[in-house]
Amino acid sequence: MKRTRIDRVFGVLLVLGFVLASSVSEAGFFDTVGKLVKERQQVSKSSRNVAAAVKTLYRERKSISAFAQSAATLVQAYKGIANKSAAASIPKLLDIANAIGTLVKEYGNLAPKTEKLYKGIKPDLEYLSALGGEEEQRQVSLGSSGRKIVLKTLSDGRIDKLAGANGWSRVWDSIKDNPMNVFRWGKLSDEYKYGKTEGQYVLKCAQIAFETESYLNAAKSSMTQLLGIRSEINSILNGNLDALLGMGNTINKIQGAAGSAELLGDTLDSAVNNLGTRFDQLNKIQEAYVRQHQEYVNKYGTSSRATAASTGSASGAGSAATPSTVETGTTSGIGTADLQSAMQMYQAAYQEYIRVTQDPDASQTARNKAINNLQKARNLVETLKANAGR
């Protein structure tokens, strides 16, 4: 009995020591943890909204790439007018007009969607940005010109600290739910790891949303001058007398817009590369969350306090799964699927698994079915990947 009491006291001291060690690395640590505990409902709401928005960004990545490609084409067209005499050539003007037309088309396809998206999550991004610190920015060099733009972001270091605070908020909740948990070091450790992983997920989503918005705003700024000369070029090509008489002035504007075209191309090229890197990072965090979630549910049967990553995969599940597969969790047809189809079914099974295990009213049968479907889908993906590598 004496040894048991000593072990319990030692466990408590370990918890307190770990908390204190974490808190000294960042001012206001306890305030941040307290805010996460007190405002869990708001944190959960903002987390879901931002994660859903990042799913939309993922689905629009092809539109972003097409926009970037159209800007690159325009830059190449501008290289064909190295001097004013060359610029007077109707074929050169036609190349630029066509390139600007394609650019405007791609911009018109993308801009309304992203503007609506960011308008919808503006309060959520502002809320998450204010957690545990002030707004962060970083400068990014673009292309060979070395020009820079400023990105609003969440640094990886801040993500790690805030995710840790989210872990400790789960620890406090666990102790509040059952004061005896203070003596269960293993339980508290699991709560911390689970909370930190889910915190990393949603904060990475917020990082992606912040940085992509900054890139798109910079691109929109570069578009202004290009949109201004598009109608003048078209007037020349259509034989408008006033436009033809003022061709010299229009050519000067075309020359002057070359810098905007180059900046737009560099901006979008950097945006596409950054977005790809960030989604790769998010996928790794998601995989870690799936493992942590499975381990937690296997031990404790539920993860009802999960908030940040409960919406599933931002980079795949939302875009690949149909409503019917998400609702039923089925993996029918799995035996004959190719790798792409198998990955889609795995993503759908994962989303259903998250939904069921987060539902306190779900039956154990439904939970077991979701777990089995997820495991089957994952095994198939791994098998097909292995076969493809032979």
LUMDREN-520902 format. One record per atom (N, C-alpha, C): z, y, x. Coordinates in pm, whole numbers, plus 50000, padded with zeros to 5 digits. Example, Ala and Ser with C-alpha at 12.3 -4.5 7.8 and 13.67 -1.06 7.14 Angstrom:
BEGIN
507804943151319
507804955051230
507804967051320
507084977551285
507144989451367
507875000351290
//
This chain:
BEGIN
500004987950084
500005000050000
500005012450087
500825012250193
500905023750282
499565026450348
498885015650392
497585017150455
496575022850356
496605018550230
495685023450127
495865038450108
497125042950101
497385057250083
496875065350202
497085060050322
496605066950442
495085068050439
494415057150399
492965057250391
492475067550290
493185068550177
492795078150075
492945092450126
494085095050190
494315108350244
493255111750349
492945101850431
491935103850534
490575106850470
490275099850359
489025102350288
488955116450235
490065121350180
490105134950129
489885145050241
490535142550355
490375151550469
488935151550520
488305139950515
486905139250556
486025147950466
486265146850335
485495154850240
485685169650267
486955173850277
487255188050299
486695192850432
486805184350534
486295188050666
484785189750666
484115180650596
482665181450588
482225194050514
482925197250405
482625209250329
482815221650414
483955222350484
484245234150566
483245235550679
482865224250738
481885224650847
480545229750797
480195225850674
478945230450616
479005245250582
480165249550534
480265263150483
480205273650592
480675270450711
480715280850815
479335284150868
478345275450840
477015277950892
476265288450812
476785292050695
476115301950612
477125309450528
477095322650538
478015330850460
477755328750312
478825328450234
478695326950090
478405312850044
478685302950129
478375289150093
479085285049966
480395287649958
481155283749840
480675291249716
480265303849734
479725311349620
478455304749568
477615300149661
476365293649621
476645280649547
477565272449601
477935259949535
478505262849397
479395272749390
480005276349262
478965280749160
477975288249206
476925292949116
476095281249066
475785271849154
475015260249113
475775251849010
477085250649028
477905243248932
477975250548799
478265263548805
478445271548684
477155273148606
476025274448677
474755277448613
473805265548615
474365253648609
473555241548619
472445241248513
472745245848392
471755245648286
470555254548322
470845266448376
469765275448414
468995270048535
469725264248630
469075258148746
468125247148701
468605238848606
467775227848555
466525233148486
466685243448403
465545249048329
464505254948426
464965263048520
464045269048616
463375258548703
464135248248738
463585237448820
462455230448749
462665227048622
461625220248546
460375228948533
460575241648505
459435250748487
458605252148614
459285253748727
458575255548854
457865242648894
458535231248878
457905218448913
456665216048828
456735219348700
455575217748612
454435226948655
454775239148697
453745248548742
453075243548869
453835237548958
453265232449083
452345220449053
452665212748951
451725202248909
450375208448870
450445219548798
449215226448758
448455231448881
449175236948978
448535241349102
447835229649171
448485218249169
447875206449231
446575202749160
446595203349028
445385200048952
444275210248977
444665222549014
443675233049038
443255233949185
443685224649267
443395225649410
441895225249437
441125217949354
439675217449373
439055231049341
439595237849239
439095251249207
439395261049320
440575259549381
440935268149494
440005265349611
439715252749634
438805249049744
437395254249717
436945253549592
435605258449557
435545273649575
436615280449540
436685294949560
436595298249709
437305290449789
437285292549935
435885289849991
435225279449941
433885276249991
432885287149955
433025292849834
432105303549795
432315315949882
433545318449923
433815329750013
433205327150150
433285314650197
432695311150327
431175312950323
430565309250210
429115311050194
428745325850199
429555334150137
429295348550138
429405354250279
430385349550353
430535354250492
429295350850572
428745338850552
427525335050622
426345343950582
426295347750454
425225356750409
425355370350475
426565374950493
426775387850557
426355387550704
426465376050766
426065375150906
424555377150921
423825376050809
422385378150813
421985392750806
422965401750792
422655416150791
423435423050902
423095419451022
423815425051137
423505439751159
422405444651101
422075458851113
421445463650983
421315476550967
420845482250840
419395478750810
418555477650911
417165474450884
417045460450827
417865451350879
417875437650825
418415437650683
419415446350658
420025446750527
419045451250420
418005458750458
417055463750360
416135452750308
416135441350374
415285430250333
415745424850198
414805424250102
415145419149969
415695404849975
415105395850055
415675382350063
417145382250110
417465391350203
418855392050249
419765396850136
419285406850061
420065411549947
420245400549844
419175392849826
419245381849729
420295371549771
420335368349900
421345358949949
422755363949919
422975376849945
424305382449923
424615382949773
423625386849694
423835387549549
424195373849492
423455363749535
423725350149488
425105345349532
425445348649658
426755344449710
427885351349634
427705364249608
428745371549532
428815366149389
427655362849330
427655357249196
428435344249187
428225335549286
428985322949289
430475325449309
430765335049397
432155338449424
432855343349297
432175352249224
432755357649101
432955346548997
431995337348990
432105326248896
433335317748928
433525314349055
434675306149093
435985313849071
435945326649100
437125335049078
437455335748929
436425337348846
436645337848702
437165324848645
436855313748709
437345300748666
438815298748704
439195304148819
440545301848871
441555312348829
441175325048837
442135335948819
442895335548687
442245333948572
443005333948446
444065323048439
443755311448494
444705300248491
445935303248577
445685308148698
446815310648788
447635322748743
446955332848689
447695344548641
448595340748523
448105332348433
448915327748321
450075319248371
449785310748469
450815302048526
451955310348586
451605319948670
452645327748738
453375337248643
452705341948541
453375350248442
454445342148370
454135329248344
455085320748273
456325317348352
456195316248486
457345311948566
457955323348648
457515335548624
458045346848701
459565347548697
460205346648578
461685347148576
462315335548653
461695323848649
462245312148718
462145313748869
461015318948917
460865321149060
461845331849109
462015342249031
462965352749069
464385347149074
464705338548980
466045332548978
466265323749100
465315314849129
465455305849244
465435313449375
464655324149380
464575332149502
465915338749533
466675342149428
467945349249446
469105339949478
468895326849472
469985317449498
470375317749646
471565321349673
472105320149809
471475329149913
470835340049874
470255348749976
469235358249917
468655366250005
467665376049963
466255370649981
465295377949926
463895373949935
463455372650081
462665362050107
462175359450243
460665361750250
460225366550363
458805368450387
458455363950528
457205360050547
456725356950682
455285361350696
454895364950817
453535369250842
452685357450887
451465357350840
450525346650874
449265352750933
448855347951049
447605352551111
446425345251049
445355352451025
444195346750958
442995346251051
442395334551064
441145333151136
441185338151280
439995339551337
439885343951476
440135358851492
440045366351381
440245380951388
441695384551415
442615375551384
444035378251406
444675387351303
443915390851197
444505398851091
445595390851020
446545397950964
447715391350908
447935395350763
448525386150689
449025389150555
450475384650548
451195390250453
452615387050437
452775377450320
453445366250345
453705356450240
455165357050198
455405357550068
456735355250016
456985340350021
458175336250062
458395321950082
459885318650073
460185305950084
461525300850114
461385293250246
462135297250346
462025290450475
462555276150464
462095267450554
462575253650553
464085253150578
464575262350664
466015262750690
466815266250566
466315275850490
467015279750368
466935268750262
465795262050255
465665250750163
466725240250194
466895237250323
467875227150363
469295231250324
469625244150345
470965248850313
471225248850162
470255253650087
470415253949942
470435239849883
469635230849941
469655217049895
471015210649923
471595214050039
472935209150069
473955214449971
473815227149933
474725232849832
474575225749700
473345221949666
473135214449543
473805200749550
473785194849670
474495182149689
475975183549663
476565194249718
478005196349698
478325200049554
477405206149483
477655209049342
477795196049262
477025185849302
477175172749237
478515166449275
478945168649398
480255163349440
481355169349354
481325182649336
482355189249255
482295184449110
481095182749057
480965177748920
481555163748906
481305155649007
481815141849004
483345141649003
483935150249085
485405150949090
485955156648960
485235166448904
485675172248777
485615161948666
484545153748664
484425143248563
485515132848576
485865129548700
486885119348724
487635122948853
488815129348842
489555133548961
489805122349061
489835109849014
490065098649106
488885096649201
487755102749170
486595101449259
486845107949394
487855116649402
488155123049530
488555112649634
489005100949587
489395090249679
488255080349704
487115082649641
485975073349655
484925079949745
485135078749874
484255085349969
482795080849954
482585068049930
481225063049914
480535069349795
481275070749684
480725077049564
480365091649591
481245098949655
480995113049683
479825114749781
479745105749876
478635106249971
477305104049899
477285094549804
476075091949726
475705103949640
476715110349582
476455122249499
475835133349585
476375134949704
475875145449792
474415142749832
474125130549874
472775127249919
471775128449804
472195124049685
471305124949570
471015139549537
472075147549531
471905161749498
471085169149600
471255165949727
470485172749831
469015169249821
468705156549793
467315152449783
466625158949665
467295159449549
466665165849434
466525180949456
467495186749528
467395200949560
466215203849651
465975195249749
464835196949839
463535196549762
463475188049661
462255186649582
461885199749512
462795204949432
462445216749354
462285229149442
463055230149549
462935241649639
461615241249716
461145229249749
459815228149810
458745232449709
458935228749581
458015233549477
458015248749471
459205254849478
459295269449475
458605275549597
458765269249713
458095274049834
456585273949815
456055263149761
454625262149736
454165273049639
454945275049532
454575285049432
454575299049492
455605302449569
455685315649632
454495318149725
454255308749815
453235310849917
451825311149856
451575302349761
450255302249698
450005315049620
451025320149553
450885332749481
450535344149578
451195344249694
450915354749793
449465354049841
448985341849867
447595340149909
446635344949800
446905341149676
446015344949567
446015359949544
447175366349559
447235380849545
446435387849655
446525382449777
445755388049888
444255386349864
443865374849810
442455372349779
441975381849670
442815384049570
442445393049460
442205407249512
443015411449607
442855424749666
441505425749738
441115415349809
439835415449881
438655414949786
438855409449667
437765408249570
437345421749513
438245431449511
437985444149444
436705450849493
436565452249624
435385458849679
434115450749656
434235437549663
433065429049643
432575429749498
433505430349404
433125431549263
432435444949237
432855455149314
432295468449294
430835469549331
430365461749429
428965462849472
428065452449405
428665443149334
427855432549272
426835438349174
427285447549086
426385452948985
425275461349049
425575468249160
424565476349226
423485467649290
423905456549349
422925447349407
422015441749297
422625437749187
421835432249076
420835442549022
421265455149017
420355465648968
419135467149058
419345466249190
418235466949285
417295455149264
417875443249252
417065431249236
416315431149103
416855438049004
416215438648872
415205450048862
415015457848970
414025468348972
414455481348908
415735483548890
416215496148833
415845507648926
415125517848869
414585528748951
415695536449023
416735539948951
417825547449013
418465539449127
418595526649104
419185518049208
418285517149329
416955516249304
416025515549417
416035528449497
416115539849425
416165552749495
417445554149576
418495547849528
419775548749599
420085536649683
419025529449720
419225516949795
419975519249925
419695530249993
420365532750120
421875533550103
422295540249997
423735541349970
424335527749938
423585519749861
424075506349826
424195497649951
423195498750040
423235490850163
424455494650247
424765507550249
425965511950321
427225505350262
427255504450130
428405497950063
428455483150097
427265477050102
427215462750138
427755460750279
427315469250370
427805468450507
429315470350510
429795480050434
431225483050434
432065471850375
431455463750287
432205452950223
432255440350308
431565440350422
431565428450508
432975424750552
433765435150582
435155432450623
435955425850514
435745430250389
436455424050277
436045409550259
434755406850277
434275393050265
434895384050372
434925389150494
435515381250604
436995378950582
437705389450539
439135387850513
439385378050400
438555378650296
438685369250184
438465354950232
437435352950312
437165339550364
438315334250447
438835342650536
439965338450621
441205335550536
441445343950435
442615342250349
442565329050274
441425326250214
441305314050133
441275301650220
440685302550339
440715291050431
442145287850470
442935298150500
444335296050533
445105290850413
444775295750294
445465291350172
445245276550147
444005271950161
443705257750138
444435248950238
444435252950366
445135245150469
446635244750443
447205256250407
448645256950381
449015248450261
448205249150155
448485241550034
448445226550062
447465222250142
447395208050176
448615203450253
449055211550350
450245208050429
451485207350341
451655217250255
452835217650169
452875205850072
451725201950017
451725190649926
452005177449999
451545176350122
451905164550202
453425163850220
454035175250251
455485175750266
456195172350135
455665177350025
456275174749895
456195159949860
455085153449893
454945139249865
455995131049939
456295134850063
457315127750140
458695129650077
458965141950032
460245144549965
460335136549836
459225135749764
459205128149639
459515113449665
458895107849770
459155093849803
460625091649837
461205101049910
462625100049943
463475100949817
463065109449724
463815110749599
463745097949517
462575091749511
462445079249438
463385068749494
463415067449627
464315057649690
465765060849658
466135073649672
467525077649648
467895075449502
466985078549413
467235076949270
467445062149236
466585053549290
466705039349262
468035033949314
468405037749435
469665033149492
470845037949407
470785050349362
471875055949283
472005048749149
470865046949080
470895040248950
471345025748964
470915018949069
471345005149092
472855004149108
473465014349171
474905014249192
475695018549069
475225029449004
476045035848902
475445035548762
474185031048751
473595029148619
472995041448555
473275053248607
472735065648550
472775076448654
471975086848630
472005098648719
471935110948629
472805111348528
472705121248420
472795135548468
473355137848587
473455151648632
472225156148709
471205147448720
469995151348794
469315163248728
468905172848810
468275184748754
466955187948821
466935187848952
465805193949023
464545185749018
464635172749038
463425164749050
463165156248926
463845159048817
463735150648700
462405151548630
461525160448675
460225161848610
459175152748672
459495145448776
458545136348835
457685142848940
456595136148974
455755140649085
454995153349053
455125163249139
454355175549121
452935173749170
452735164149258
451425163249322
450555152149265
451065144549169
450185134049121
450425129448979
451665126648943
451915120248816
451385128148700
451595140948701
451165149248589
449665149648575
448945148548688
447495149848681
446805136648656
447455125548692
446765112848684
447095105048558
448275106948504
448735098648394
448235104048260
447765095148175
447405099048040
448635098447953
448655105247837
449835104847751
450235090747712
449255082147686
449605068747642
450295060747751
449845061947875
450485054247982
451855059948014
452025073148004
453325079048031
454335074647926
453915074247800
454845071147694
455255056447694
454315047647729
454635033447719
455095027447849
454735033847960
455085028248090
454305015748122
453225013348055
452495000848073
451725000748203
451524988748256
450654986948374
449564976748339
449104976948215
448054967748173
446794970148255
446064959248284
444854960448363
445114961548511
446364959548550
446744962048689
446124951948785
445814940148736
445324929848825
443924932548877
443124940448805
441744942648846
441504956848892
442564964648911
442404978848944
441984980749089
441194991349114
440944995349251
442105004149297
442045008649423
443185015849479
443455028849404
442405036349371
442605049049301
443255046849165
442765036949089
443345034048959
444795029248973
445025021149077
446375016049099
447345027349130
446895037149207
447755048549239
448035056849114
447035058249027
447245065448902
448275058248814
448165045148807
449125037448727
450525037948789
450565037948922
451865039048988
452515052548958
451715063048959
452245076348928
452725077048783
451955070848692
452365070748551
453655062748534
453735051348602
454935043048593
456155050348650
455915057848757
457015065648817
457525076248720
456615083248655
457025093648562
457815087748445
457355076248395
458075069748286
459445064948333
459495059948455
460775055348512
461775066748518
461315078448565
462215090048571
462665094148432
461725094348337
462075098548201
463125089348139
462915076348153
463825066748090
465205067048155
465235067248288
466525066648356
467325079548342
466645090548306
467355103048282
467815104248136
467345095348050
467685095847907
468955088047881
470065094847848
471325087647826
471275078247706
470315080147615
470215071747496
469275059947514
468625059047629
467675048047653
468435034947665
467855024447607
468495011247613
468345005247751
469184995447780
469084988647909
467774981147921
467264976247807
465974969347808
464864978747852
464894990947796
463885000947833
463995004647980
465235005848030
465445009148171
464884998048261
465194985448225
464724974248306
463204973448307
462594976148190
461134975848181
460514986448269
461104998348267
460575009348348
460675006148497
461815000248536
462024996548677
461024985848719
460834975848633
459904964848666
458464969948677
458074978548582
456714983948586
456484992248712
457504999948750
457385008148870
457224999348993
458014988649000
457964979649116
456624972449123
456114967949009
454814961249007
453704970549052
453734982748998
452694992449034
452744995749182
453944997549235
454085000749378
453604989149465
453964976849425
453544965149502
452024963949506
451384967049392
449924966249388
449284976549481
449824988749478
449284999149565
449414994949711
450564989749750
450774985549888
449824974149925
449614964849831
448714953549858
447284958349879
446824967149790
445464972349801
445274980649927
446304988249965
446214995950089
446104986650210
446894976050207
446854966550318
445494959850327
444914955950211
443604949550210
442524959050259
442654971550222
441644981550263
441664983850413
442824981550475
442954983950618
442494972350704
442144961250643
441724949550720
440284950950769
//
